[in-house]
Amino acid sequence: MSSEPDPAAIIVALADLPPSFSITDGNGVEIWKGGQCVAGQNSKDPPLTRGITARTDRDQPAFLHIPEEKLTSIDLLLLHEAQHRSRNLVSLVISLAHQSLAAIEDEPLVRAFVERLRSLDAVARIGCEVDGDLCPVPRIVRQVEQRLDDPLRPRITQTGPDVAIAARWAHLLAIVLHELTANALRHGALSIPQGRVDLRWVTVREAPDALTRLVFTWREQHGPPVLTQGRTGFGMRVLRDLIGSNRRCTAVLRMLPSGLVYELSIRLGDGEIRE
């Protein structure tokens, strides 16, 4: 492995590594093992380990060796790093928007754009509230809706069991809820004072050996007259493309006289849901 720094590598805090993990430098020399620094011996990757390119918190290019029985740790490590980078990216875009659009920041379209970025920033932080490797659904819903709903006069009713789902599905759900809420505020039930949304989720299993389905229903009520051609804006395209690209998700959007109804169904495998 080259000793050149890899700017894309994750940063590993040596003091936080479990004793069963080890670190070799860019030249294959062992620099950390058993929870402490070592003198430095040429080392080969042990037969029952896997590893990833990393950098230590001492700014050394390195290779992190993960024991076979600890492989689930790498999923959490990469997940946390991806969350960290996504938050940094959204924060950078918000900062650039403020600097680039300062002269016209009071324009309604600019304010709406920056507000949308802030909402996406809140969505990017959903994964920070992981319980083990699962995210409680009520917490996901609260984190998204508290950013967009009025806490003193809430208009989104939330009903469903206290279940937790794998982080990958938590992020998808957060994006879906964000886009539904943002669209309802601009065009749908939440765009007028008397509008309301009924949000419900249930778990369904058709057979003992079948995958559990988590079904979300978003139902808008008492909003403005529904346009017969429906909504075809950015948010609706995100919902269509996001769900259409995943085989374990299905979604149905209906424009009823009473308001928009959106139903999302996610099929969850073993270990992806805790009821």
Secondary structure by P-SEA (a helix, b strand, c coil): ccccccccbbbbccccccccccccccccccccccccccccccccccccbbbbbbbccccccbbbbbcccaaaaaaaaaaaaaaaaaaaaaaaaaaaaaaaaccccccaaaaaaaaaaaaaaaaaacccccccccccaaaaaaaaaaaccccccccbbbbbcbbbbcaaaaaaaaaaaaaaaaaaacccccccccbbbbbbbbcccccccccbbbbbbbbbcccccccccccccaaaaaaaaaaaacccbbbbbbbccccbbbbbbbbbccccccc
